[in-house]
Amino acid sequence: MFSKGPARPPRSLVALIIAVTVVPLVTLLWLGWRLLDQDRVLERQQIQQRVERAADLVVAALQRTIAVSEQRLAAGSEQWPDGAVVVTFHDGGVEASPRERVAYFPLASPAREAPTATFARGEDLEFRQRDLTAAINVFRELARSPDPAIQAGGLLRLGRSLHNAGHIEEALAVYARLSQIDDVSVGGVPAGLSATYARGKLLEEQQHVPQLRALGVDLDRELRSGRWTLTAPVYWLYSADAAKWSGNVATAPRQAEVFADAVGALWDRWNSTRPAARASSGRESLETNGQTLAVLWQASNGSFRALLATPTFVESQWLAAIAPVVKEQKILFGLRDVQGRRVFGTLETGDAHNATRNAVESALPWDVVTASLDPPDEDRDFALRRRLLVAGLALLVSMALMASYLIVRAVSRELAVARLQSDFVAAVSHEFRTPLTALRQFTDMLREQPALDDDRRRVAYDAQSRATDRLTRLVESLLDFGRMEAGARRYRFEPCDCTELVRRVVDDFRGEANAAGHEIEFRGDSSAQIEIDDEALSRAVRNLLDNAVKYSPEPSPVEVGLERRNGQVFISVHDHGIGIPAHERADIFAKFHRGEQARIRGIKGTGIGLAMVDEIVRGHHGRVDVDSEPGKGSTFTIVLPTTP
C-alpha cells in the first residue's frame, strides 16, 4: 500500500529544531508578556481614576437637576410633564395632580347622597305593591327636584322601574341623563358611574352589541380620567365589566394603574410609620407592576407630598440634563435600583472599569454606575505602544516559525520523494512481474517442447499476446500520465457519439471481464453527441471498468449506463464490490494511492488509474462523482458538458 501523506522527519531533527528555535522564542514571549502585563496594569489604574472622576460629575449633575424638581414640588406646582404625578396625603384623604393620571386611591371620601327615606314611597310601590306605573310617576317627580342628590336618586330608580316595565328605550334615555350628574352618590357609588354601569347592563341584556362596545370604551376612558374618586376594589370591579363590554382586555397595567398602586404603597408605608420616625424628605426608587418609579417626597405639618416619576419622565427631564456631562467625559452610565437591576442607561452591571456610587452616599434614588467609552489620548498611547510591541513579537515569532516550517517541509518533501520513488518502483515492478512471468513461462514451453500440437501452441501464443498487451497498456498508461502531469498532453476534441464510444469500450473489455467471471451490462441513450478526445475518454472508461472488475467479488455483474439530461452526459459504472470507506474517498484520485482493502486482498494495481480518469475528465471540463458504501459496491459517474 502506498503512503497517503508526506513522510515525517526523524525525531532527532524535530528535537534539534525545537532546541534552536522554540526555547529562545518561549523566553522572548515570556519577557514580552511580562512587559505587556505591567503596561495593562498601569492603563487600568488610569482608566479607573478617570471613571471615578466621571462618576462624581454625573452624581453632581443629577443632584442639581433633581433639586430643581424638588423646589417645584415644595412650591406646590400643579403642572408637570407627562410621566409624572404629584400626590398629597393629609387628614382629609389623598389628592393627585394631575388628577387623571391616577386611576384609583387608597381611600375615597363618599360624595353627598340623598336620604333613603326620600325614596321610600316609590320603592314601596315598586317592590311591595308591584305598581310600576305609580312608582314611575313618583320617581319621575323626584327626578325633577332641584337638589342634585335627590334628582340622581330619583333618576336611577326611575330607570330601573322603566326597565322592569319594559320601557327599554326610555330607561336608556334616563340613564344617559343621570350619567351627566357628578359630585353626588347613589348607593355609595358616584351617580355618573352608577348610571353608566346600569345602562351597560341593560344594553348587555338586550344584546345591543355595537352600543355596548362603545359604552365599554367610554366607561374605561372615564374610569381612568379621574372623573370619579374610587378605591381599588370599586375601580377593578367596574373596569372588568368595561373591558368585557369593549372587548379590549389589557395585557399589562396601564400608567394610571401603575401610579395608583404606587400611591397605595406610599400610603400604607406612611400610615405604618410612627410620626416621630418620619423623615422630612427623601429620594428613592419604587417598583410596582414591573415598572420602576422614581419618588421624591417631602413631609411637613402632618402632610406628605410626593412626586412619582416614570422612566419616560426621568429620561426626558433629568437624564437629558446630564447628557452634556456624559458626552464631555466620554463615558457610559447606568442607574440601578435597590435590587441591583439596571433601570436607566446603557451600562450593564458587569462592564469592566466601572465606578459605582450607591444611593446612600449619593442621596439619589438609584445607584450610579459609570464606565469608560472612548479612551483618552494617554490611553491611546498605551494601546499604540502595546500594539507595536505585540507586532514586533509576532513578527519575530512568525519568522522563526516560518523558518522552522520551511526546514521541516523541505526535509519532509525529500523524504516523501524518496518514499514515493520506492513505492512507485515496487508497484510498477509488481505489475510488470506478472505479464513478464507469463511471457517467460510460455516462451520456455514453446522452446522446450517444439512438438506441441497446434491447439496448445495457439493457447501459448494467445497468452503471450495478452501479456504483451498488458505490458503495452502499462507502459502507455505511465507515459500518458506523465505527460498529463507535465501539461504536455494535448486533447484533440472532435464531435463524437458518446453512446457508441462507451459501447465500443464495453465490447472490447467484455472478453477480459468474462475471463474474470464478470458480466457487463450496458444501458444507454440512443445518441449523445459531444466534443471529446476519443482515445483519452475511452481510456478513462476502460480504467473505471478495470477497477470495477478488480474490486468486485466474482461472479457479480457490472452495470454501465449513459444518459443525457439538463445539458450534460452522465456515464456511470456501477459494481457490487467491496466499496470504499468514507475516510478514503477524498484520496482515491491522488496518484499512487491505493486503499487498505487493496493491500489486504492483494489486488494488483499501480495506483494511477483513477488519477488518470480525473485528469482526463477535468481536461474535458467535466467531473467525476463517487457514490460508495463498504460492502455494497461503488458507482463512478463521469459528468461531461454536451456540445452547445
Buried (B, 14 or more C-beta within 10 A) or exposed (E): BBBEEBBEBEEEBBEEBEEEBEEEBEEBEEEBEEBBEEBEEEBEEBBBEBBBBBBBBBBEBBBEBBEEBBEBBEEEEEEBEEBBBBBBBEEEBBBBBBEEBBBBBBEBEEBEBBEEEBBEBBBBBBEEEEBBEBBBBBBBEBBEBEBBBBBBBBBBBBBBBBBBBEBBEBBBBBBBBBBEBBEBBBEEBBBBBBBBBBBBBBBBEBEBEEBBBBBBBBBBEBBBEBBBBBBBEBBBBBBEBBBBBBEEEEEEBBBBBBBBBBBBBBBEEBEEEEEEEEEEBBBBBBBBBEBBBBBBBBBEEEEBBBBBBBBEBBBBBBBEBBEEBBEEBEBBBBBBBBEEEBBBBEBEEEBEBBBBBEBEEBEBBBBBBBBBBEBEEEBEEBEEBBEEBEEEBEEBBEEBEEEBEEBBEEBBEEBBEEBBEEBBEEBBEEBBEBBBEBBEBBEEBBEEEEEBEEEEBEEBEEBBEBBEEBBEBBEEBBEBBEEBBEEEBEBEBEEBBBBEBBBBBBEEBBEBBEEEEBEBEBEBBEEBBBBBBBEBBBBBBBBBBBBBBBBBEEEBBBBBBBBBEEEBBBBBBBBBBBBBEEEBBEBBBBBBBBBEBBEEEEBEBBBBBBBBBBBBBEBBEBEBEBEBEBEEBBBBBBBBEBEE
